[in-house]
Amino acid sequence: MRPLMRAKQQGVALITAILVLALAVIAATSISSEHQLFMRRVENSVFGSNAWAYQYAAENWAKTVLRRDLMASGPDDVDVFDHNEEDWAMPLTSMALPVGKISAQLRDEQAKLNINNLLTDDGVDIVCKKRLQRIFSLLAVDPNIVDAIIDWMDPDITPTLPYGAEDQYYNQLASPYLTAGQSIHDISELRLIKGVTAEDYAKLQPYLTALPLRTNVNLNTASAHVLAAIVPDMSVSQAQDFVRIRESEPYQHIQDFISQVVLNNLQLDAEDLAVKSDFFTLSSEVQIEKSYLQQSSLMHRANTQVAVIKRLTGQ
């Protein structure tokens, strides 16, 4: 074989060997990357499963605390009252876990105005409507929006004049949709209703709730703004005085609050008021390694039973 031909063949063999080596390296790298990705997925799945397990454990803790709170007085005791100094209201703060941490907090949903009280079988509940209009005004939100909320919930297609809005209004939006025609499922629905801005919603969200049953406002846990919405002509400043008084001496009966209102030369409609609660929200956070899970669980206490009726989860 001539030298030139031999050199060319050796060059081809060398290039082939380099290509084979490169392909082998690429294949090994790919296999290693896929293995690492697979292991990360397995790891995340394990951590995620553990996070869910701890979330359910937090719910069981909340159920136990709420049952124990009720049984302390007896489920049939008419003098039962709930307030913010009881065990159920004490937060579980950053409790250490074997591979992470958990925190949980129970809050009384009946400390808020239940927007689903607005409609009854006989039509609009005027007392509820006025309370909502007052808290809207106290928060510098247009109180006329309450008419649009009524139209969002009621089954008819006739707007409440002059500020209501039915399907015809929402059908003309850039992204059209229809009114619910039923009770509000979650308070976040307010963001869909005519006139409610993101800023309005941020102001309203701490003081309003959407519960599946008609409920009373717990006078022992309601904020100063909610108390001021309940009592016409009561200022937020006056309501804050009521809150300070009840911190040391919670109301055991509705009449305790009414008497205090009368002493301050104020009047109120005692409809839908109470000193005990049946609906609570558990807010829990679990962190395990890089897995982080937030959950909000709406809980209903009926007699000695506590049930989770809704969960909202974020990761």
VEXBA-589496 format. One record per atom (N, C-alpha, C): x, y, z. Coordinates in steps of 0.02 Angstrom, whole numbers, plus 32768, in hexadecimal, padded with zeros to 4 digits. Layout:
XYZ/...
END
This chain:
802B7FC48000/800080008000/802D803D8000/8019806D7FD7/804280A97FD3/803B80D38011/806F80F78025/806E811F8063/803381508066/80238170802F/7FED81A28030/7FAA81828040/7F9E81468021/7F5F8123802C/7F5B810B8075/7F9680F1808F/7F9680DA80D5/7F8681138104/7FA0814E80F8/7F9581888124/7F4C819D8124/7F2C819B80E9/7EE581AC80E5/7EBB817C810E/7ECB81398108/7EA48108812D/7EAC81108178/7EEA8120818D/7EF6812B81D4/7ECF816881ED/7ECB819C81C2/7EA581D981D4/7E5B81CA81DD/7E3F81A381AF/7DF9819081B2/7DEB816881F1/7E1881388202/7E10810F823D/7E118139827C/7E3E816C827D/7E43819782B8/7E0481C182C1/7DEA81DD828A/7DAC8204828D/7D7281D982A4/7D70819A828A/7D3A816C829E/7D3E815D82E8/7D7A81528300/7D8381438348/7D6D817E8373/7D7E81BB835C/7D6B81F78382/7D1F81FE8383/7CFE81F1834A/7CB581F68346/7C9481C38374/7CAF81858373/7C938151839F/7C9A816583E8/7CD4818083FA/7CE08196843F/7CB081CF8452/7CA881FE8424/7C7A82378431/7C33821F843B/7C1C81F18411/7BD981D68418/7BD081B1845A/7C04818E846E/7C01816984AE/7BFC819A84E8/7C2381D184E4/7C2082038519/7BDC8224851D/7BC0823584E1/7B7E825384DE/7B49822484FB/7B4E81E484E8/7B1D81B38501/7B2381AC854D/7B6081AA8566/7B6A81A385AE/7B5081E085D3/7B5D821B85B7/7B45825985D6/7AF9825B85D7/7ADB8246859E/7A928245859A/7A74821685CD/7A9281DA85D3/7A7981A98603/7A8081C48649/7AB981E58658/7AC48201869A/7A91823886A9/7A8482648677/7A54829B8681/7A0E8280868C/79FB824D8664/79B98230866C/79B3820E86B0/79EA81EE86C6/79E881CE8708/79E08203873F/7A0682398739/7A00826E876B/79B9828C876B/799E8297872F/795A82B2872A/792882828749/79318241873A/7904820F8757/7908820F87A3/7946821387BD/794F82138806/793182518825/7936828B8803/791882C8881C/78CC82C3881E/78B182A487EA/7869829A87E7/7852826C8820/78768237882B/786682098862/786A822E88A4/78A0825488AC/78AB827A88EA/787282AC88F6/786082D188C0/782A830288C6/77E882DF88D5/77DD82A588B7/77A0828088C3/779C826A890C/77D482538927/77D5823D896D/77C98279899B/77EE82B0898E/77E682EB89B8/779E830789B2/778483068973/7740831E8969/770D82F4898E/771682B2898C/76E8828689B0/76EC829289FB/7729829C8A14/773182AB8A5B/770F82ED8A6E/7715831F8A41/76F783608A4E/76AB83598A53/768E83328A25/764583278A28/763283038A68/765A82D38A7C/764B82AE8ABA/764B82DC8AF6/767A830A8AF8/767D833A8B30/7642836C8B2D/762C837D8AF0/75F283A88AEA/75B483878B08/75AC83468AF9/757383228B16/757B831C8B61/75B883158B78/75C483128BC0/75B083548BE1/75BE838D8BBF/75AA83CE8BD9/755E83D38BDD/753B83B98BAB/74F283B98BAD/74D983908BE8/74F883578BF5/74E3832D8C2D/74EF83518C6F/752783758C73/7535839D8CAF/74FE83D18CB9/74EB83F38C83/74B784278C88/747484098C9D/746383D08C80/742483AE8C93/7423839D8CDD/745B83848CF5/746083718D3C/745783AE8D69/747983E48D57/747584218D80/742E843C8D80/740D843D8D47/73C984578D43/7397842B8D69/73A083EA8D64/737383BD8D89/737E83C58DD4/73BD83C88DE8/73CD83CF8E2F/73B184108E4B/73B584458E23/739A84868E38/735084818E45/732B845F8E19/72E384598E22/72D1842C8E5D/72F683F48E63/72E783C48E98/72F783DF8EDD/732284128EE1/733384308F21/72F5844D8F43/72C684668F1A/728884818F35/724D84518F2D/725584248EFC/721E83F78EED/71FB840D8EAE/71F283E18E7D/71D583F48E3C/718F840F8E3F/716B83FF8E75/712684158E7C/711E84518EAA/7157846C8EC1/715584A48EEF/714484E48EC9/710E85038EDB/70F885408EB7/7124857B8EC8/714D85748EFB/717885AC8F10/71BE85A88EF2/71C8857C8EC1/720985768EA0/721985B78E7C/725785CF8E83/726D860A8E5D/72B686008E48/72C7861B8E0E/730B86168DF2/732B865B8DF0/736C865D8E00/738F869D8DFE/73D986908DEC/73FD86C68DE2/744186C28DC7/747786AE8DF9/746486A38E37/7495868E8E69/749186438E78/7469861F8E52/746285D78E5C/749A85B28E37/74A285728E49/74D9854A8E2C/74D685478DE0/749985438DC3/7494853C8D7B/74B185788D56/74B385B38D78/74CC85F08D57/751785F98D5E/753885CC8D83/758085D18D8C/75A485B18D51/75D185D58D30/75F285BA8CF4/762585848D04/762E85578CD5/766485268CD8/769C85428CAC/76D0855D8CCB/770185858CA7/7741855E8C9A/775085538C5A/779085358C44/77A584F98C6F/777984C98C75/7789848D8C9B/77BA84628C72/77F1844F8C91/782584298C6E/780E83E28C5F/781D83CB8C22/781083878C0D/785383648C02/785483218BFC/789482FE8BF0/78BB83198BB4/789683308B7F/78B983498B43/789B838B8B2C/787F83B28B58/786183F18B43/783E84148B7C/780A84398B6C/77E4845D8BA0/779C84678B88/777084738BB9/7729847E8BAB/770F84B58BD8/76E284DE8BBD/76BF85108BE5/7675850D8BD3/764A851E8C03/7602851B8BF7/75DF854E8C23/75A685678C0A/758085998C2E/753685918C1E/750D858A8C52/74C485898C4A/74A985CF8C52/747B85E28C25/745B86238C29/740F861A8C23/73EC86448C46/73A386418C47/738686638C09/7366863C8BDE/734786598BA2/730A86828BB4/72ED86768BEE/72B2869D8C02/72C586DE8C25/730486EE8C22/731A87318C36/730C87628BFD/72F787478BC3/72ED87708B87/72A387738B75/7293879F8B46/724F87A38B2C/7248876F8AF4/721687448AFB/720987108ACA/71E1872D8A90/720287338A57/71E287538A1D/71A7872A8A04/71A586EA8A14/716E86BF89FE/712F86C88A28/713386F18A5C/70F787038A82/70CC87358A5B/70E787518A25/70C587868A00/7080877189E6/707C873289CF/703D871C89B0/701C86E689DB/6FDB86EC89E3/6FB286BA8A05/6F7E86A189D4/6F55867289EA/6F1F865989BF/6EED869089AF/6EEB86C489D9/6EBB86FB89CF/6EDA873789AB/6F1987318996/6F3987688973/6F7687828998/6F8387C38992/6FBF87E189AE/6FB787EC89F9/6FE987D88A1F/6FEA87E68A68/7002882E8A71/6FD5885A8A84/6FE588A18A89/701988B08ABF/7015888D8AF7/704688988B2D/708C88878B14/7093884E8AF3/70D488398AD9/70EC886B8AA4/70C088808A78/70D388AF8A44/70EE88F08A62/70CD890A8A95/70E389488AB5/712789408AD7/713189068AF6/717188F98B16/71AA88F78AE3/719D88D68AAB/71CF88D38A77/71DD89188A5A/71AA893F8A4F/71B489838A36/71DD89AD8A66/71D189A38AA7/71F689C98AD9/724089B68ADA/724E89758AD7/729589618AD9/72B989758A99/729589758A60/72B2898D8A22/72C589D78A2B/729889FE8A47/72A58A468A51/72DF8A518A82/72E18A2A8AB8/73178A308AE9/735B8A228AC9/735C89F68A97/739A89E38A76/73A78A0C8A36/73808A418A2C/73878A6C89F1/737D8A4589B0/734C8A1889B1/733789F38975/72EF8A088965/72DF8A108926/729D8A278911/726789F7892C/723B8A0E8959/720689E38975/71D289CD8942/71CE89F08909/719D89DD88D6/71AE899A88B5/71EC898388BF/7200894288A5/71D6890A88C2/71B9891588FD/719088E1891D/715588CE88EF/713A88FE88C9/710488EF889A/711C88BF8864/715988C8884D/7175889C881A/718188568837/719388538877/719C88118898/715A87EC889C/7124881188AC/70E187F288AF/70D087D5886B/70DC87FB8835/70CC87E387F2/70F787A787DF/713587A587F7/7162876D87E9/7145872C8806/71248733883F/710B86F88863/70C386E48852/709987158844/70528704883B/704686E087F9/700F86B987F5/7003869087BA/6FE486B4877F/6FCE86F38788/6FAD87158750/6FDF87398724/6FC7875886EF/6FF2877D86C0/6FDF87C786BE/6FBE87DF86F2/6FAA882586F5/6FDA884B8722/6FFF887B8706/703088A0872E/700E88C88767/703188CC87A0/701B88F687D7/7030893E87C7/7000896887B6/701089AC87A0/702089D987DB/704D8A0987D2/70718A178793/70B789F9878F/70CC89D387C3/711389BF87C7/711F897487BB/70EA894D87B2/70F3890587AA/710D88F28766/711888B1875C/71318898871C/7120884F8715/70FF883E86DE/70EE87F986D0/711687E08693/710087A88676/712687888640/713587B78606/710687E385F6/710F881085BD/714E883A85C5/715B88518601/7198887A860D/71D7884F8603/71D988148622/721587EB861F/722187CD85DA/71EB87C485B3/71F387AA856F/721587DB8540/7216881B8553/7233884E8529/727D885B8539/72988838856A/72DE8841857C/730B88218548/734B88348548/737A88198518/737F87CC851E/737E87B4855B/737A876C8568/7338875F858C/730387528567/72C0874E8586/72B7871185B2/728A871785E2/727686E0860D/723186F08629/721486C1864E/71D186CA8669/71D386D286B5/719E86EC86D1/719986F0871A/719186AA8736/719E86A38777/719A86618797/71528649879E/7125867787B0/70DF866487BA/70D6863787F7/7104863A8826/710186118862/712F862F8897/7131861088D1/715C86288906/71A5862988EF/71CC8655890B/7213865B88FA/723986218919/726085FE88F1/728585C38909/72C385D88930/72E5860A8918/732286228938/7324866D8932/733D868E8966/733C86D78967/736486F6892E/739186D08910/73B886E988D7/738D86F7889A/734F86DD8899/732186EB8863/73128736885D/731A875A8894/730E87A28893/733587C5885C/736F87AA884B/739A87C98818/737A87C887D2/7347879E87CA/7324879A878A/72EA87CA8784/72D787E987BC/729A881087BF/72A5885887AC/727588748788/727888B8876F/728C88E987A7/72BF89128799/72D3894787C6/7309893587F7/731788F38801/734888DE8832/738E88DD8812/73B9890A882A/73FE890C8811/742B88DF883C/746888D58825/749788AD884D/74A488CF8890/74A789118891/74B1893688CF/7475892D88FD/7439893088E1/73FC89268909/73FC88E18929/740C88AF8901/740B886B891A/743D88628954/74788880894D/74AA887B8982/7491889A89C3/746988CF89BD/744E88EF89F9/741688C58A19/73ED88A689EF/73B188838A07/73C0883D8A21/73F1881B8A03/73FC87D58A10/740587C38A59/742687EB8A83/742D87D88ACA/73EC87DB8AF2/73B987FC8AD8/737C88088B00/733E87E38AE6/734487C28AAD/730B879F8A8F/731B87558A87/72E6872C8A8A/72EE86E58A7F/72B386CD8A55/72BA86918A38/728486738A11/727A862D8A2B/724A86258A58/723E85E48A79/720185C28A5B/71FF85808A5D/71C9855C8A3B/7186855F8A5F/718685758A9E/7148857B8AC4/714185C38ADD/710485D68AEE/70F986178B0D/711A86158B52/714086498B63/716586488BA2/715E868A8BC7/716F86888C07/717086C38C32/71B786DE8C37/71BD871D8C48/71FE873B8C56/720E87318C9F/724987158CAD/725E870C8CF2/7279874E8D0D/725687698D3F/726887AA8D5B/72AA87A88D82/72C1876D8D94/72FF87668DB9/733D87658D8D/733387578D4C/736C87528D1F/736A87848CE6/733287A68CDD/732B87D78CA6/735C88118CB0/7377882A8C79/73A488638C7C/737E88A38C89/73A388D88C97/738489198CA4/735C89308C67/737589238C2B/735189388BEE/730F89128BE7/730F88D28BF8/72D188AA8BF3/729F88C18C28/72B688CE8C64/728988E78C98/726B892B8C84/729489568C67/727B89978C51/724989908C18/724F895B8BEF/721F894F8BBA/71DD89348BD6/71E289108C0D/71A688F48C2C/717D89298C4F/719E89588C70/717C898B8C97/717B89CE8C71/714289E38C58/713E8A248C35/71578A5C8C62/717B8A8B8C45/71948AC78C67/71CE8AB78C97/71E48A798C9B/72208A6A8CC3/725E8A768C98/728D8A9C8CB2/72CB8AA88C8E/72FC8A6E8C9A/732E8A698C70/73618A348C79/73858A408CBB/738F8A7E8CCD/73B18A8E8D0D/73888A758D48/73468A808D47/731B8A658D7C/731D8A198D7D/731C89FB8D42/731D89B38D3D/735E89978D5A/739589BA8D51/73D589A48D6D/73D289A48DBA/73AD89D28DD7/73A389D18E20/737E89928E35/734B897F8E0E/732689428E1D/735589058E1A/738089048DE8/73AF88CC8DDF/73DE88C88E1B/73F789008E32/742489008E6C/740288E68EAA/73C388F88EB4/739D88E18EEF/739288968EED/7380887C8EB3/737188348EAE/73AF88098EB3/73EA88268EA6/742887FE8EAD/743187E48EF3/741E880C8F24/742587F78F6A/73E587D68F84/73AD87E58F63/736D87C98F7A/734187BA8F3D/734B87808F1E/7323876E8EE2/72D8876D8EF2/72B1877B8EBD/726987798EC5/725287318ECC/722C87238F01/721186E08F0B/71CB86D98EED/71AA87128EE3/716787138EC6/7162874F8E97/7137874A8E65/712D87828E36/711787C08E5C/70EE87B68E8E/70D487EF8EB4/710B88188ED5/714387F88EE5/717C881D8F03/719388548ED3/719788428E93/71AC88728E60/717788A78E55/713888928E51/710188C18E45/70FE88F58E7E/710688DE8EBB/7104890C8EF4/713B893F8EF0/7175892A8EDA/71AD89578ED3/71A0898A8E9B/718089748E66/716E89A18E2F/713C89D68E47/710A89C08E6C/70D789EE8E85/70F68A218EB4/71258A0C8EDE/71468A3A8F0C/716D8A718EE7/717F8A628EA9/71A28A938E80/71728ABA8E52/71328AB78E63/70FE8ADB8E3E/70FD8AC88DF4/71078A898DE7/71048A6F8DA3/70CD8A3A8D9E/70B98A2C8D61/708589FA8D56/709D89CA8D20/7080898E8D22/7092895D8CEE/705A892B8CE5/705B890A8CAB/702F88D28C9E/705588938CB3/7039886D8CE1/705D88328CFC/705987F48CD0/704387FC8C92/703F87C38C64/708487A78C55/708987658C52/70C687418C3E/710387538C68/70FA87568CAA/713287618CD8/713887258D06/717487188D1F/718086DF8D4B/71BF86EA8D73/71CD86BD8DA1/720B86BE8DC7/7230867B8DBF/721886508D92/723A86118D84/723E86088D38/726985D98D24/727685D08CDC/727585878CC8/7265857C8C88/726385388C6D/7292852F8C31/72A985678C13/72D585638BD8/731985828BE8/734D855C8BD7/739185738BE3/73BC85638BA5/73F0858B8B9B/7420857D8B66/7464856D8B84/748085348B6F/74C385218B83/74F385348B4B/752285608B5A/755785738B2B/7597854E8B41/75B285258B16/75ED84FD8B28/762385028AF2/766184FD8B09/769B84FF8ADC/76CB84C78AF0/76E184A18AC0/7711846B8ACC/774C84748A9D/778984708AB9/77C584738A90/77F184368AA1/77FE840E8A6E/782A83D48A75/785F83D88A3E/789D83E38A53/78D383F08A23/78BE842889F4/78B9841A89B3/78A6844D8983/785C844C8972/7838841E8991/77F084198985/77CA844589B6/779E8471899B/777A84A289C4/7731849F89B1/7706849789E3/76BE848F89D6/769684BB8A05/766A84E489E9/763B850D8A0E/75F484F28A03/75CC84F48A38/758784DC8A30/755985038A5E/751D85108A45/74E8852F8A6D/74AE84FE8A6E/749A84EA8AAA/746584B88AB2/742A84D78AD8/73F084DA8AB7/73B484F38AD8/739484B98AFF/738984C48B40/7371848F8B6B/732E84A38B8B/730284728B90/72C0847D8BAE/72B984518BEC/72AA84718C24/72A0844D8C63/725584498C71/723C840C8C73/71F584018C80/71F083CD8CB7/71D483E18CF0/71D283B68D2B/721A83A28D3D/722883628D3F/726C834C8D50/729583398D13/727A83448CD7/729D83328C9A/72BB83708C78/72F783678C5D/7318839D8C37/732A83818BF3/731283A18BBE/731E83888B7B/734083BE8B50/736D83A88B24/738B83D58AF2/735C83D88AB7/734584148AA5/731584198A6E/7333843A8A30/737084568A37/7390847389FC/73DA847B8A0A/7403846E89D6/744B847889DB/746384A289A0/748F84D189AE/74B184F8897A/74FB84EF8985/751E84D98951/756584C78959/759084F0892A/75CA85038944/75FD8526891C/76418508892C/766E850888F9/76B084EC8903/76E5851F88F2/
END
